Amino acid sequence: MSATNGNQGSTGSIKAEVKNAGQKAAFSPLMEALTRVGYGVRGLIYITMGLLALNVTLGRGGARTDQQSAIAAIGRQPAGMVLLWVILVGLVSYSLWGVIRAVFDPLHKGKDLKGVVTRVAFLISAVAYAILIPPTYGFITGAARTAQNGAQTHHSLASIMSTPWGPWAIGFVGVVIIAFGLYEIYQGFKNSFDTQLKTYAMTAQQAKAATQLGRFGTAARGFVFALVGVLVCTAAYHSSSRQAMGIDAALTALMRRPYGVWLLGLVAVGLMAFGLYSMLSAAWFRTRR
């Protein structure tokens, strides 16, 4: 009996040590600095996406408007190679912060249903940004091209769709994306919007502007992700890997709707607003509550 209690005590001690180590890592100056870089990079990507979408709206170009295309566009600018390395570090940092938020719960979201949903969203976000790490490194080395990635994506989808469980798996992913998008829309419209900013270090005007940008940008991003989820579910329903999916496909589909130009323009501004909000998060980010 005493041996059993001893083993349980040892296990509990190890768990406590791991949790304490995670908390220390989450609140460390290095993690805070990396997280600021991550938020800044997220902002740069979304501002670029918004500009690309706005160019399509204004008839100035037909470039793709997803995250990878935004990174590629940034890499073509002066000092693009330097920016790509910064983006790579930021993506790694933001993905790591997402895992820390989900696993160690430094923001104290808790273990009730609402807290679990929020922490799962953090984990999904971490995975989404981690997926961008390999192509970003590929842009740095010259081994990646946006078109090539699209072909690889369709090839992977075709492989999954060819299995008996493939359409169900793709459909489940689509439902998860829709749920994430709807959750983002809810976050943007709910009364107590969580800015996670040091509002005490901001003027009233700055805090109000940051909150409004965050609300509008978060809702716009949620709308786009919900559309992406619908396209993924449609592909699963038709068992077709050729069905256009992703953010670029969602914005293209939006453009084809009645008043699509105006809707795409509104979404483009929303994406830029989310990017600006992310930049403000980089400047006034807080880890403790």
N, C-alpha and C positions, 0 to 999 in steps of 0.2 A: 504493500500500500504506500509506504514511504517512498519507494523507488518510483512508483507511478507519479506521486505528487512531485517528486524531484524532477522527473522528466517534463511534466507539465509546466513546472516553474521555470525550467531551463528554456523551454520553447517560448513561454511568455516573455522571458527576458530577452531572447533573441529578437522576437517580434517588436518589442519595445525599443530595442537598440536600432533596429532597421527603420522604425518609424521616426525616431529622433534624428537619425542620420538624414532621412529624407526631408524632415522639417528644416534642419540646418542648411541643407543644400538649397532648398526652396527660398530661404531667406538670406542666403549668402550674398555679399556684394557682387561676386562674380556672376551669380545667376541673375541678379537684378540687372546688371549691365548687359548680359546676353539677351535677357528678355526685352529690354529696351530696344536693342538692335533688331530683335525679331518683330516687334510691333512696328518699328520704322520700315522694315523691309516689306511687311504685309501692307502697310500704307502705300509704299511706292508701287507695289504690284497692282493694287486696286485703283489707284489714281491713273496708272497707265492703261489698265483695262477700260476704265471709264472714258479716257481720251480716245482709245481705239473705237469704242462703241459710238462715241459722239461723232467721230469722223465718218463712220458708216451712215449715221443719221443725217449728216450734212452733205452726204454724197461725195466726200473727199477721198474715199478709199474703201476697199473691201477686205481689209486685213482681218484675220481671225481675232477674236476678242476673248480668248480664254487666258488662264493664268500663265500657261507655258508660253503662249504667244507674246504676252506682256513682258515676260522675262527676256525673250528673244529680242523684242523691240528695244528694251533697255540696253541690252548688250551691243546693239548697233550704234548707240550714241557715243559721243566723245568720252573717253575714259571708260568705255563700256566694259572692258576686261576687269577693271578695278571694281566697278559696280556689280559685276557678276560674282566676284569673290565675296563682296559684302552680302549679296543676296544669298549666296550659299551658306555663309555663317548664320545669317538671320533665319533661314529656313530650318537649319539644324537646331538653333536656339529655340525658335518658337515651337517646333515639334517636341523638344525636350520639356519645355514649359507646359505644354498640353498634357504630357504624360504625368508630370509632377502634380498638376492640378487634379487630374483624374485619380491618381493612385494615393497620393499623400494628403490631398485635400487641404492645402495651405490656406484656402479662402473660406474654409469651414462651411461648405455647402451641406454637409451632413449625410446621413444614410437613409433619410426618408425618401419617398417616391420623387419628390421635386429635386432633392439633392442628387439622387442617383441619376436621374435624367440629365441634370446639368453636367455631372461628372462624365457621363457617357458621351455627351456632346463635346466635352473637352477632349476626350480620347479620339473621337471621330475627326475633330479638327487637327489633332496631332498627326493622325494617319494621312489626312488630306494634304498637309504641307510636307510631310516626309516623302510622299510620292513625287513631289516636285524636285527633290534633291538630286536624283540621278540625271534627269534631263538638264538641270542647271549646270551640273558638272560636265555634262556632255557638251553644252554650249561653250564652256571654258576651254575644253580640249579640242573642240571642233568636231566631235564625234556624233553630235545630235542635231537633228533638224525637225522642225515642227511637223512637216508632212510625213517624215519617217515614223514619228511617234504615233500619228494617227493611223498609219497602216498597221503598226504593231498592235495598237489597241483593238482594231477590227479583227486582227488575226487571233488575239487572245480571246476576244468575245466569241469568235467562231468556234474555237476549241471548247469553250465552256458550253456554248449552245448545243454542241454535238452530243453532249452527255445527257442521259435521261433526266438528271436533276438540274441541268444547266438553266433552263428557263425559270425554274422556281428560284434558283439562287440569284439570278439576275433580277427577278421580280422583287425578291426580298431586299436586295440592295436599293432598288428603286423606291420601295416603301420607306426604307430608312432615310434616304435622301429627302423624300417629301416631308417626312416627319421633322427632320432637321430644319428644312426650309420654313415650315409652319412655325416651328419653335422660335426661329429667328424673327419671323414676323411678329409673333407674340411678344418677344423681348423688346421689339421696337415700339410697340403700342401700349405695353402695360404701364401702369401708373408709376411704379417705382423702378425706373430704368437704372440699372447698375452700371455706372460709368467706370468704376474701378480706377478713378483718378484722385489725385490729391487736391480735391476741391478747396480745401482750406488754404492751399497755396496759390489759388487762382482768384481773380477778381470775380464779382458776381456776373459780369458780362461774359468773361471767359468761360465760366462754369456753365452758363446758360447756352452759349454757342456750342460748347463741346457736347452737351447733352442733346441738343437738337440735331447736331450732325450725327451723333451716335444713333439716335432713334431712327432718323430717316435712312441713314446708310445701312443699318442693320436690317431694317424692314425690306429695303431694296435688294440686299444680298439674299435674304430669305426667299423673296419672290423668285429670284433667278434660280436658286437651288431647288425650289419646289417645281419649277418648270423642268429642270434637269431630271428630277425624279420621275416626273410624268413621262418624259421621253424614254427613260430607262425601262419603266413599267410597260410602255407601249412596245418596245423592242422585245421584252420578255413575252408579252402576250402573243406577238406574231412570230416568236421564235426566230427573229431576224437579227443577225449581227451587223447587217448593213444599215439598220435604222440609225440615223444621225443622233448622237448623244453628246453630252458635255455642255459647258457654258456657251460656247460659240454656237452650237446647234440650237440651244434654247433661245438665245438672242435673235438668231436668224428666223426661228419660228415666230417669235414675237413680232418681228419686222413685217411678217406676211399677214398679220391680223389687221382688221379694220383699225384705222388710226395707229397702225404699228409704228410709224415714224415717231409720233409723239410719245408713245409708250416707251420705245427704245431710248428716246432722248431723256425721258424721265428716269429710266433705269440707269442710264449712263451717268447722269448727275448724281444719282443715289450711290453708285459705285465709287465715284470720286469723293462723295461726302464720307463714305465709310473709310476710304483711304486717308482723308484728312483727320478723321477721328482716330485712326490708328496712329497717325503721326503725333497727335496730341497725347495719346496713350504712351508713346515712347518718351515724351517730354515729362509728363506728370504721372507716370505709372507708380502704383503703390502695391506692395506685396502684403503688408500687414493690415489688419482691421482692428 
